[in-house]
Amino acid sequence: MSYVLENNKRVVREFLDLVFNQHAVEEGIARCMGSHYRQHNPMVGDGVQAFAAFFHAFCEAHPRSSLQIKRMIAEDDLVAVHLHWTSDIDVIGDAVMDFFRLEDGRIVEHWDVIQPVPSVSTNNNSMF
């Protein structure tokens, strides 16, 4: 079981790096995504083709976007990722919680929660 959890985390880490840091959308899909894909983010369509179309356009519009993984947790067929995402190098960005479900070591489902990182906070704690 431990091997499966670590492998699922590796697949998600590779997918996020390929798609969101390297902007290699097709490679990320080919290496990490299952033949079917269910999307719960209301801004992105369901299915592999809808994901590809959305993120090709996104990466073209935001060529300097990137993310930094802060922590990952795996349980059963799910991987949760807490990350810092920015659309450009000069923006504060967003705190994101991504949840992926995998089947046979491939990503087949995704949920996310996105919160802007404020420029001012009422406490001294980081969002990360």
C-alpha positions as CSV (number, residue, x, y, z in Angstrom):
1,M,0.0,0.0,0.0
2,S,2.8,2.4,0.9
3,Y,4.3,1.9,-2.6
4,V,1.0,2.8,-4.3
5,L,0.6,6.0,-2.2
6,E,4.1,7.1,-3.0
7,N,3.6,6.3,-6.6
8,N,0.3,8.3,-6.7
9,K,2.1,11.3,-5.2
10,R,4.9,11.0,-7.7
11,V,2.4,10.9,-10.6
12,V,0.6,14.0,-9.3
13,R,3.9,15.9,-8.7
14,E,5.1,15.1,-12.2
15,F,1.8,16.1,-13.7
16,L,1.7,19.5,-11.9
17,D,5.3,20.2,-12.9
18,L,4.8,19.3,-16.5
19,V,1.6,21.1,-17.0
20,F,1.9,24.1,-14.7
21,N,5.6,24.8,-14.6
22,Q,6.9,23.5,-17.9
23,H,3.7,24.2,-19.7
24,A,4.1,20.8,-21.4
25,V,0.3,20.1,-21.4
26,E,0.3,17.2,-23.9
27,E,3.2,15.5,-22.2
28,G,1.6,15.8,-18.8
29,I,-1.6,14.3,-20.1
30,A,0.2,11.5,-21.9
31,R,2.4,10.6,-18.9
32,C,0.0,11.1,-16.0
33,M,-3.7,11.2,-17.0
34,G,-6.1,8.4,-17.5
35,S,-8.1,7.8,-20.7
36,H,-11.2,9.3,-18.9
37,Y,-11.0,12.4,-16.7
38,R,-13.7,14.0,-14.5
39,Q,-13.3,17.7,-13.7
40,H,-15.0,19.4,-10.8
41,N,-13.6,22.9,-11.3
42,P,-16.5,24.8,-12.9
43,M,-14.1,26.8,-15.2
44,V,-12.8,23.7,-17.0
45,G,-14.8,21.2,-19.0
46,D,-15.0,17.5,-18.4
47,G,-12.7,15.1,-20.2
48,V,-9.1,14.9,-21.4
49,Q,-9.7,17.0,-24.5
50,A,-11.5,19.8,-22.6
51,F,-8.6,19.9,-20.1
52,A,-6.0,20.1,-22.9
53,A,-7.9,22.9,-24.7
54,F,-8.3,25.0,-21.5
55,F,-4.7,24.7,-20.4
56,H,-3.2,25.2,-23.8
57,A,-5.0,28.5,-23.9
58,F,-4.2,29.3,-20.3
59,C,-0.5,28.7,-20.7
60,E,-0.4,30.8,-23.9
61,A,-2.1,33.6,-22.0
62,H,0.1,33.2,-18.9
63,P,3.5,32.1,-20.2
64,R,5.2,32.9,-16.8
65,S,2.7,31.1,-14.6
66,S,4.0,28.5,-12.2
67,L,3.3,26.7,-9.0
68,Q,5.3,25.6,-5.9
69,I,4.1,22.5,-4.0
70,K,4.1,23.1,-0.3
71,R,2.8,19.7,0.9
72,M,1.2,16.5,-0.4
73,I,-0.9,13.9,1.4
74,A,-2.0,10.6,0.0
75,E,-4.8,8.2,1.2
76,D,-6.4,5.4,-0.7
77,D,-6.8,6.6,-4.3
78,L,-6.6,10.3,-3.4
79,V,-3.8,12.8,-3.4
80,A,-4.2,16.2,-1.8
81,V,-1.8,19.0,-2.7
82,H,-1.4,22.4,-1.0
83,L,0.4,24.7,-3.4
84,H,1.2,28.3,-4.2
85,W,0.3,29.2,-7.7
86,T,1.1,32.5,-9.6
87,S,-0.1,33.6,-13.0
88,D,3.0,35.8,-13.4
89,I,6.3,36.5,-11.6
90,D,5.1,39.9,-10.3
91,V,1.8,38.8,-8.7
92,I,1.2,37.5,-5.2
93,G,-0.8,34.5,-6.5
94,D,-3.2,32.0,-4.9
95,A,-3.2,29.4,-2.2
96,V,-4.6,26.2,-3.8
97,M,-5.8,22.9,-2.5
98,D,-5.9,20.3,-5.3
99,F,-7.4,16.9,-4.8
100,F,-6.8,14.2,-7.4
101,R,-8.2,10.7,-7.7
102,L,-6.1,8.1,-9.4
103,E,-6.9,4.7,-11.0
104,D,-4.1,2.3,-11.8
105,G,-1.5,5.1,-11.3
106,R,-3.2,7.6,-13.6
107,I,-5.2,10.8,-12.8
108,V,-8.9,10.4,-13.5
109,E,-10.6,13.1,-11.3
110,H,-9.8,16.5,-9.9
111,W,-11.3,19.0,-7.4
112,D,-9.8,22.3,-6.3
113,V,-10.3,25.2,-3.9
114,I,-8.5,28.5,-4.7
115,Q,-8.0,31.4,-2.4
116,P,-6.1,34.6,-3.3
117,V,-3.1,35.4,-1.2
118,P,-3.8,38.8,0.4
119,S,-1.2,41.6,0.3
120,V,-2.0,42.3,4.0
121,S,-2.8,39.9,6.7
122,T,-4.2,40.5,10.2
123,N,-1.8,37.9,11.6
124,N,1.9,37.0,11.0
125,N,1.2,33.5,9.7
126,S,1.9,32.5,6.2
127,M,-0.9,30.8,4.1
128,F,1.7,28.1,3.5
